[in-house]
Amino acid sequence: MTEPAIVDLRVYTIRLRKMAEFIDVFDRLAMPVQLRYLGRPLGMFTSAVGPLNQIVHLWGFPDMGEFERRHAARDKDSDWPAYLKASEHLITAQENRLIRRIELPSLAGLTT
């Protein structure tokens, strides 16, 4: 798989002591839909230092058009509203960023 050109970086702040419930709801209701349209995430993380009670997920896309197309399709899926309804009382804030990959000559040819 090639490196994504655009990464959708999402940070959700979850109500105090509700992270386990949110993760359960997200995994059961959001992930099946997300996987159908967005593919596998680049990573899923929870905060350990700094602002707490946050979950961070990253999704990669080849370009802005593909990002928009996949999200529009996901939003039309009949299963998506169940996740939105089940999670609305668990999320206190949401921040989404689109970040672009840059090429650095010093990293050319390196593998992780």
C-alpha positions as CSV (number, residue, x, y, z in Angstrom):
1,M,0.0,0.0,0.0
2,T,1.3,3.5,-0.8
3,E,1.5,6.2,1.8
4,P,-1.7,8.3,2.0
5,A,-1.4,11.8,0.7
6,I,-4.0,13.1,3.1
7,V,-4.7,12.0,6.7
8,D,-7.9,12.7,8.5
9,L,-6.8,13.1,12.1
10,R,-9.8,13.0,14.5
11,V,-9.7,13.7,18.2
12,Y,-12.8,13.0,20.3
13,T,-13.0,14.0,24.0
14,I,-15.0,11.5,25.9
15,R,-17.0,12.0,29.0
16,L,-15.2,11.2,32.2
17,R,-15.2,7.5,33.0
18,K,-17.0,6.7,29.8
19,M,-14.1,5.7,27.6
20,A,-14.8,2.0,27.8
21,E,-18.4,2.5,26.9
22,F,-17.5,4.8,23.9
23,I,-14.9,2.3,22.6
24,D,-17.6,-0.5,22.8
25,V,-20.1,1.7,20.9
26,F,-17.5,2.8,18.4
27,D,-16.3,-0.8,17.7
28,R,-19.8,-2.3,17.4
29,L,-21.6,0.4,15.5
30,A,-19.1,2.8,13.8
31,M,-16.3,0.5,12.8
32,P,-18.3,-1.9,10.5
33,V,-19.6,1.2,8.6
34,Q,-16.2,3.0,8.6
35,L,-14.4,-0.1,7.3
36,R,-16.9,-0.5,4.5
37,Y,-16.3,3.0,3.2
38,L,-13.1,4.4,4.7
39,G,-11.0,1.2,4.8
40,R,-8.7,0.3,7.7
41,P,-7.6,3.2,9.9
42,L,-3.9,4.1,10.1
43,G,-4.2,3.9,13.8
44,M,-6.4,4.3,16.9
45,F,-5.0,5.7,20.1
46,T,-6.1,7.0,23.5
47,S,-4.4,9.9,25.4
48,A,-2.0,9.0,28.2
49,V,-0.4,12.4,28.9
50,G,-1.8,15.9,28.3
51,P,-5.5,16.3,27.8
52,L,-7.1,13.0,29.0
53,N,-10.2,11.1,28.0
54,Q,-9.4,11.5,24.3
55,I,-9.4,9.0,21.5
56,V,-7.5,9.8,18.4
57,H,-8.0,8.0,15.1
58,L,-6.3,8.5,11.8
59,W,-7.6,7.6,8.3
60,G,-5.6,7.9,5.1
61,F,-6.7,8.9,1.7
62,P,-5.0,9.3,-1.7
63,D,-6.5,12.7,-2.3
64,M,-9.2,15.2,-1.2
65,G,-11.7,13.9,-3.7
66,E,-11.5,10.4,-2.3
67,F,-11.8,11.7,1.2
68,E,-15.0,13.5,0.3
69,R,-16.5,10.6,-1.8
70,R,-15.9,8.0,0.9
71,H,-17.3,10.2,3.7
72,A,-20.4,11.1,1.7
73,A,-21.0,7.4,1.0
74,R,-20.5,6.5,4.7
75,D,-22.9,9.3,5.8
76,K,-25.6,7.8,3.5
77,D,-25.3,4.3,5.0
78,S,-28.5,3.3,6.8
79,D,-26.4,1.9,9.7
80,W,-24.5,5.1,10.4
81,P,-27.3,6.9,12.4
82,A,-27.3,4.1,15.0
83,Y,-23.7,5.0,15.9
84,L,-24.4,8.7,16.0
85,K,-27.4,8.2,18.3
86,A,-25.6,5.8,20.6
87,S,-22.5,8.0,20.9
88,E,-24.0,11.5,21.3
89,H,-24.1,11.4,25.1
90,L,-20.5,10.1,25.3
91,I,-18.6,12.7,23.2
92,T,-18.0,16.2,24.7
93,A,-15.8,17.6,21.9
94,Q,-14.6,16.7,18.5
95,E,-11.7,18.0,16.5
96,N,-11.0,17.0,12.9
97,R,-7.9,18.0,11.0
98,L,-6.9,17.1,7.4
99,I,-3.1,16.9,7.2
100,R,-1.0,16.4,4.1
101,R,2.1,14.2,3.8
102,I,5.3,16.0,2.7
103,E,8.3,14.4,1.1
104,L,11.6,14.7,2.9
105,P,14.8,13.6,1.0
106,S,16.3,12.3,4.3
107,L,13.4,9.8,4.6
108,A,13.5,8.5,1.0
109,G,14.0,4.7,1.0
110,L,13.5,4.3,4.8
111,T,11.1,1.7,6.0
112,T,9.4,1.5,9.4
